[in-house]
Amino acid sequence: MNLSNPFPVLCAEAIKLSHFGIYVQNVESMAEYYQQVLDFRQTDHGMLGNTEIIFLSRDPNEHHQIILASGRPENLGFNLINQLSFKVPDLGFLKSFDARAKAHSATSDLVAISHGNALSIYFRDPEGNRIEIFMDTPWYCDQPLREIINLALSDEELMRGVESQVSMRPGFCTREEWLSRMQQRMSNE
């Protein structure tokens, strides 16, 4: 698909995702969950009209990264949020967040997945929003890919298994090769 765009291509720094807000049914319990499981800190709390708002951040340079706002109807038949994704630097942190999510009684649907180019855990918060915590791998393969993994394996055993799996997939290459192609592609479009 080639979209005609009269504007010049902008550098990656021109715009970055800063924060997001979600409507919730119970602001206090959701704030507690995000603080206990994802280690966010409450930076502010107040009312805007009839809407209660809690601001959360993990970065001292960002007043807020997540806004939890009251007002989500209880009878929604469909959750409009596909997932909220958070990146961690390595397998140790991924396993740590896996343990934190497992330890909280309000966590549901927890699963560990290999996408080949990333290892992820997915779970649902108390109001059913799907959360992904992921780390990049040194490889790339064509997407989508979704294979269950066992985070109880040693780091070495787990990464060997993922590399073996992903090396057989179409489009397999190193992350560096893929990044080089993406940088060229995005600068030419």
C-alpha positions as CSV (number, residue, x, y, z in Angstrom):
1,M,0.0,0.0,0.0
2,N,1.5,3.3,-1.0
3,L,-0.2,6.3,0.7
4,S,0.3,9.6,-1.0
5,N,1.6,12.0,1.6
6,P,2.4,15.6,0.6
7,F,4.4,16.2,3.8
8,P,8.1,15.4,4.2
9,V,9.3,12.4,6.2
10,L,10.0,13.5,9.8
11,C,12.9,12.2,12.0
12,A,12.0,9.7,14.7
13,E,12.5,12.4,17.4
14,A,9.8,14.6,15.8
15,I,7.1,12.7,17.8
16,K,7.2,10.1,20.6
17,L,4.5,8.4,22.6
18,S,4.6,10.1,26.0
19,H,1.6,8.8,28.0
20,F,-1.9,7.4,27.7
21,G,-5.1,7.6,29.6
22,I,-7.7,4.9,30.2
23,Y,-11.2,5.1,31.7
24,V,-11.6,2.7,34.6
25,Q,-14.4,1.6,36.9
26,N,-12.4,1.7,40.1
27,V,-9.6,4.3,40.1
28,E,-8.2,3.3,43.5
29,S,-8.0,-0.4,42.9
30,M,-6.5,0.0,39.4
31,A,-3.9,2.5,40.8
32,E,-3.0,0.0,43.5
33,Y,-2.6,-2.8,40.9
34,Y,-0.4,-0.8,38.6
35,Q,1.7,0.3,41.5
36,Q,2.1,-3.2,43.0
37,V,2.5,-5.2,39.7
38,L,4.2,-2.7,37.4
39,D,6.0,-0.6,40.1
40,F,4.5,2.7,39.0
41,R,4.3,5.7,41.4
42,Q,1.4,8.0,42.0
43,T,2.4,11.5,41.1
44,D,-0.9,13.3,41.4
45,H,-4.6,12.7,42.2
46,G,-7.6,14.9,41.8
47,M,-11.0,15.7,40.4
48,L,-11.8,17.3,37.1
49,G,-15.5,17.9,37.3
50,N,-17.0,14.6,38.2
51,T,-14.0,12.6,36.9
52,E,-11.5,11.3,39.5
53,I,-8.0,11.1,38.0
54,I,-4.8,9.4,39.2
55,F,-1.5,10.1,37.5
56,L,1.2,7.4,37.5
57,S,4.8,7.4,36.4
58,R,7.9,5.3,36.6
59,D,10.1,8.1,35.2
60,P,11.0,11.1,37.4
61,N,11.3,13.2,34.2
62,E,7.7,12.4,33.3
63,H,4.9,13.8,35.5
64,H,2.7,11.0,34.2
65,Q,2.9,8.0,31.9
66,I,-0.5,6.6,32.7
67,I,-3.7,8.4,33.5
68,L,-6.5,6.4,35.2
69,A,-9.8,8.3,34.9
70,S,-13.1,7.3,36.4
71,G,-16.1,6.8,34.2
72,R,-15.8,3.5,32.4
73,P,-19.2,1.9,32.2
74,E,-19.6,-1.5,33.8
75,N,-21.6,-3.0,31.1
76,L,-19.3,-2.6,28.1
77,G,-19.5,-5.7,26.0
78,F,-16.1,-5.2,24.3
79,N,-12.8,-3.8,25.6
80,L,-11.6,-1.2,23.1
81,I,-8.0,-1.5,24.4
82,N,-6.2,-4.3,22.6
83,Q,-3.1,-4.1,24.8
84,L,-0.9,-1.8,26.8
85,S,2.8,-2.8,26.1
86,F,5.8,-2.1,28.3
87,K,9.4,-2.8,27.2
88,V,12.0,-4.2,29.6
89,P,15.8,-4.4,28.9
90,D,16.4,-8.1,29.5
91,L,15.2,-11.5,30.5
92,G,15.8,-10.9,34.2
93,F,13.3,-8.0,34.3
94,L,10.8,-10.0,32.2
95,K,11.0,-12.9,34.7
96,S,10.7,-10.4,37.6
97,F,7.5,-8.9,36.2
98,D,6.2,-12.3,35.5
99,A,6.6,-13.2,39.2
100,R,5.0,-9.9,40.3
101,A,2.0,-10.5,38.0
102,K,1.6,-14.1,39.3
103,A,1.7,-12.9,42.9
104,H,-1.2,-10.5,42.5
105,S,-4.6,-12.1,43.0
106,A,-6.3,-9.8,40.5
107,T,-4.1,-10.9,37.6
108,S,-5.7,-13.2,35.0
109,D,-4.9,-14.9,31.7
110,L,-1.1,-14.8,32.3
111,V,0.9,-16.4,29.5
112,A,4.6,-16.2,28.3
113,I,5.1,-16.0,24.5
114,S,7.9,-15.9,21.9
115,H,7.3,-13.7,18.9
116,G,10.8,-14.5,17.7
117,N,11.8,-10.9,17.7
118,A,10.6,-10.5,21.2
119,L,9.7,-12.5,24.3
120,S,6.6,-11.3,26.1
121,I,4.3,-12.0,29.0
122,Y,0.6,-11.1,28.6
123,F,-1.9,-10.8,31.3
124,R,-5.1,-8.9,32.2
125,D,-5.4,-6.3,34.9
126,P,-8.4,-6.2,37.3
127,E,-10.7,-4.6,34.7
128,G,-9.7,-6.9,31.8
129,N,-7.2,-4.7,30.0
130,R,-4.5,-6.8,28.4
131,I,-0.9,-5.9,29.4
132,E,2.2,-7.0,27.6
133,I,5.7,-6.8,29.0
134,F,8.3,-7.6,26.5
135,M,12.0,-7.7,25.7
136,D,13.7,-7.6,22.3
137,T,15.7,-10.7,21.1
138,P,18.7,-10.5,18.9
139,W,16.7,-11.9,16.0
140,Y,13.9,-11.0,13.6
141,C,11.5,-13.2,11.6
142,D,8.3,-12.5,9.7
143,Q,5.3,-11.8,11.9
144,P,3.0,-12.8,13.3
145,L,4.5,-15.5,15.5
146,R,3.1,-16.7,18.8
147,E,4.6,-19.7,20.6
148,I,4.2,-20.5,24.3
149,I,7.5,-20.4,26.2
150,N,8.6,-21.6,29.7
151,L,10.2,-18.8,31.7
152,A,11.2,-21.3,34.4
153,L,14.0,-22.5,32.0
154,S,17.5,-21.0,32.5
155,D,18.2,-17.9,30.5
156,E,20.6,-19.8,28.3
157,E,18.2,-22.7,27.6
158,L,15.3,-20.4,26.9
159,M,17.3,-18.2,24.4
160,R,18.8,-21.3,22.7
161,G,15.3,-22.7,22.2
162,V,14.0,-19.4,20.8
163,E,16.9,-19.0,18.4
164,S,16.4,-22.5,17.2
165,Q,12.7,-21.9,16.6
166,V,13.1,-18.5,14.9
167,S,16.0,-19.5,12.7
168,M,13.6,-21.8,10.8
169,R,11.0,-19.1,10.1
170,P,10.6,-17.0,7.0
171,G,12.5,-13.7,7.0
172,F,15.0,-14.8,9.7
173,C,17.8,-12.4,10.2
174,T,19.6,-10.6,13.0
175,R,18.0,-7.7,14.7
176,E,20.8,-5.4,13.4
177,E,20.0,-6.5,9.8
178,W,16.3,-5.9,10.3
179,L,17.0,-2.5,11.9
180,S,19.2,-1.4,9.0
181,R,16.4,-2.3,6.5
182,M,13.8,-0.5,8.6
183,Q,15.9,2.6,8.9
184,Q,16.5,2.7,5.1
185,R,12.8,1.9,4.4
186,M,11.5,4.6,6.8
187,S,13.9,7.2,5.4
188,N,12.8,6.5,1.8
189,E,9.0,6.5,2.4
